[in-house]
Amino acid sequence: MTTVPMSQRRDAGRDARSAETGRTKSTVFVTASGTEVGKTFVMCALLEELSRTSLRVRALKPVATGFDAAERKASDTGRLLAAQGFEPATAELDAVSPWRFAAPLSPDMAAAREGKHIPFDRLLSFCRASDGYDFTLIEGIGGVMVPLDGRHTVVDWIAALGAPALLVTGSYLGTLSHTLTAAGALRAQSVELAGVIVSESLEQPVPLAETREVLERFLAPTPIIALPRRRGDGAAYPELLPLVAPYLDATRE
């Protein structure tokens, strides 16, 4: 993975969509069935795997709530920056997460508490800017139905981008219903489901593999990956790369 200076990330004027398909080229959106199930963990693992390629990759988390500037290194944005070899200085934070809010609430509520809102069209333009990169990973916020403003949810954001989605979920009690509901919401908006990643929860009623097997029955032919968290920091997760491989190929067309 080739590192591109952060200063090159600020031009949001270039649209990387394919004129023929109306879809955002060479982009994968990482969303989830809910909050705190492992989106950032999956993003960092994917970045580690992509670092072994020659592609110029960027990772974005355009909207962040519960952000504490005093704890920026430990924030989701800080972790994404670290995975790309950057320190969480203000310019770097702005390049990855331009909409940051202090309250740990849904984006619409958190923004309102600061007298702000998230301009949906600007959010889309920011995500579509290619900035010299070959491939973009976008991390959403919360689950697929979290409100961004008075009209739009995360699934509306993904659908408007036309990007394929990786759905991250957990292995906790209740995950089957949450995961199938989230997958249904994505499909209802004609979002391509590139894969489902079952990120191991701290507490789970059955073995991780059993949760994966049930989801495979209901979501086939969508690939389902069970991702254990016990490999340690910096561990390899090569099973993730096939989920994004079809979209990496698009960079060579």
C-alpha positions in Angstrom: 0.0 0.0 0.0 1.5 3.3 -1.1 1.1 6.3 1.3 -0.1 9.6 -0.2 0.5 12.9 1.7 -2.6 14.0 3.6 -2.5 17.4 1.9 -3.7 15.6 -1.2 -6.9 14.4 0.5 -8.6 17.8 0.8 -9.8 18.3 -2.8 -13.4 17.0 -2.8 -14.2 18.2 -6.3 -13.3 15.2 -8.4 -16.0 12.6 -8.8 -14.7 9.1 -9.1 -18.0 7.6 -10.2 -18.2 5.6 -13.4 -20.2 7.6 -16.0 -21.5 4.3 -17.4 -22.8 2.7 -14.2 -23.3 5.7 -11.9 -21.5 3.7 -9.2 -18.5 4.9 -7.2 -15.5 3.1 -8.6 -12.9 1.3 -6.4 -14.7 2.0 -3.2 -16.0 -0.3 -0.4 -18.2 0.9 2.4 -17.8 -0.8 5.8 -21.0 -0.6 7.7 -22.5 -2.6 10.6 -25.6 -4.1 12.2 -25.1 -1.7 15.1 -22.6 0.2 17.1 -19.5 -1.2 18.8 -19.4 -4.4 16.8 -16.0 -4.0 15.2 -16.1 -1.7 12.1 -12.8 0.0 13.0 -11.2 -3.3 13.9 -12.1 -4.6 10.5 -11.0 -1.4 8.7 -7.5 -1.7 10.4 -7.2 -5.4 9.5 -8.1 -4.6 5.9 -5.6 -1.8 5.8 -2.9 -4.1 7.1 -3.7 -6.7 4.4 -3.8 -4.0 1.7 -0.4 -2.6 2.8 1.0 -5.7 1.2 -0.2 -4.5 -2.3 1.1 -1.8 -4.5 -2.2 0.1 -4.5 -2.6 3.6 -3.1 -5.3 3.2 -0.5 -7.1 5.7 1.7 -9.3 5.1 4.6 -12.1 7.5 5.6 -14.5 7.8 8.5 -16.2 11.0 7.5 -18.6 11.2 10.4 -17.5 10.6 14.0 -19.4 11.1 17.2 -18.2 10.8 20.8 -15.0 12.4 19.7 -12.7 13.7 22.5 -9.8 15.7 21.2 -7.8 14.9 24.3 -8.1 11.2 23.5 -7.6 11.5 19.7 -5.1 8.7 19.4 -7.5 6.2 20.9 -10.5 7.4 18.8 -11.6 5.4 15.8 -10.2 8.1 13.5 -6.9 8.0 15.4 -6.7 4.3 14.9 -7.3 4.6 11.2 -4.6 7.2 10.9 -2.2 5.0 12.8 -3.0 2.1 10.5 -1.9 4.4 7.6 1.2 5.6 9.3 -0.1 9.1 10.3 -0.2 11.0 13.6 -3.6 12.4 14.6 -2.8 16.1 14.1 -5.7 18.4 13.3 -5.1 18.4 9.5 -5.0 14.6 9.4 -8.1 14.3 11.5 -9.9 16.8 9.1 -8.7 14.7 6.1 -10.3 11.5 7.4 -13.2 12.7 9.7 -14.2 16.2 8.8 -17.5 15.9 10.7 -16.5 15.2 14.3 -18.9 15.8 17.2 -18.4 15.4 21.0 -21.7 13.8 22.1 -21.7 10.0 21.8 -25.1 10.0 20.0 -26.4 9.5 16.5 -24.9 12.0 14.1 -28.1 14.1 13.7 -28.4 14.4 17.5 -24.7 15.0 18.1 -24.5 17.7 15.4 -27.7 19.4 16.7 -26.2 19.8 20.1 -23.4 21.9 18.5 -25.8 23.9 16.4 -24.5 22.1 13.3 -25.7 19.6 10.6 -24.1 17.3 8.1 -24.7 18.5 4.5 -25.6 15.3 2.7 -24.4 16.5 -0.7 -21.0 17.6 0.7 -20.7 14.3 2.5 -21.1 12.5 -0.8 -18.6 14.7 -2.6 -16.1 14.2 0.1 -16.4 10.4 -0.2 -16.2 10.5 -4.1 -13.0 12.6 -4.3 -10.3 10.3 -5.7 -7.3 12.5 -4.7 -4.9 10.2 -6.6 -5.8 7.1 -4.7 -6.5 3.7 -6.3 -8.9 2.4 -3.7 -11.0 3.9 -0.9 -12.3 2.2 2.3 -15.1 4.2 4.0 -16.2 3.4 7.5 -19.7 4.4 8.4 -21.1 5.2 11.8 -23.2 3.0 14.0 -25.6 0.7 12.2 -27.1 0.9 8.7 -30.2 2.7 9.9 -28.6 5.4 12.0 -29.9 8.9 11.1 -27.4 11.4 9.6 -29.9 14.3 9.5 -33.6 14.8 9.3 -34.0 12.8 6.1 -31.1 10.5 5.5 -29.7 7.4 7.2 -26.4 5.5 6.7 -28.1 3.2 4.2 -29.2 6.2 2.2 -25.5 7.4 2.2 -24.3 4.0 0.9 -27.0 3.8 -1.7 -26.3 7.4 -2.9 -22.6 6.5 -3.3 -23.4 3.3 -5.2 -20.7 1.6 -3.3 -20.7 -2.1 -2.3 -21.0 -2.7 1.4 -19.2 -5.0 3.8 -21.5 -5.6 6.8 -19.8 -6.1 10.1 -21.7 -7.8 12.9 -21.0 -9.5 16.2 -21.5 -13.0 17.6 -23.5 -11.8 20.7 -27.0 -13.0 21.6 -29.4 -11.3 19.2 -27.0 -10.9 16.3 -28.9 -13.2 13.9 -31.9 -10.9 13.9 -29.8 -7.7 13.8 -27.6 -9.0 11.0 -30.5 -10.3 8.8 -32.4 -7.0 9.4 -29.4 -4.9 8.4 -28.8 -7.1 5.3 -32.4 -6.7 4.4 -32.2 -2.9 4.7 -29.2 -2.8 2.4 -30.8 -5.0 -0.2 -34.0 -2.9 -0.1 -31.9 0.0 -1.3 -30.2 -2.1 -4.0 -26.9 -1.9 -2.2 -24.5 -4.7 -3.3 -23.6 -6.8 -0.2 -20.0 -7.7 -0.8 -19.8 -9.8 2.3 -20.7 -10.2 6.0 -18.0 -10.2 8.7 -18.9 -11.8 12.0 -16.5 -10.1 14.4 -16.2 -12.1 17.5 -17.9 -10.6 20.6 -16.6 -10.7 24.1 -19.6 -12.7 25.1 -21.3 -15.1 22.8 -23.9 -17.9 23.4 -22.6 -20.3 20.8 -19.3 -20.8 19.0 -18.4 -18.2 16.4 -18.5 -20.8 13.6 -22.1 -21.7 14.4 -23.3 -18.1 14.0 -21.6 -18.0 10.7 -23.2 -21.2 9.5 -26.7 -19.9 10.3 -26.1 -16.6 8.5 -24.8 -18.6 5.5 -28.1 -20.4 5.2 -30.1 -17.2 5.0 -27.7 -14.9 3.1 -26.2 -17.2 0.5 -24.5 -16.6 -1.9 -23.1 -13.7 0.1 -19.7 -14.7 1.5 -19.7 -14.8 5.4 -16.4 -14.5 7.2 -16.0 -15.3 10.9 -13.3 -13.1 12.4 -11.8 -14.1 15.8 -10.3 -11.3 17.8 -7.7 -13.4 19.7 -4.8 -13.2 17.3 -3.3 -10.1 18.9 -2.5 -6.6 17.6 -0.9 -6.5 14.2 -2.1 -10.0 13.4 -2.8 -11.0 9.8 -6.3 -11.5 8.6 -5.8 -12.8 5.0 -9.4 -14.1 4.8 -10.6 -10.5 4.5 -8.8 -9.7 1.2 -11.0 -11.9 -1.0 -14.0 -9.8 0.0 -12.6 -6.6 -1.5 -10.6 -8.3 -4.3 -13.3 -7.8 -7.0 -13.2 -4.0 -6.3 -9.4 -3.9 -6.3 -9.5 -5.3 -9.8 -11.6 -2.3 -10.9 -8.5 -0.1 -10.3 -6.8 -1.8 -13.2 -9.6 -1.4 -15.7 
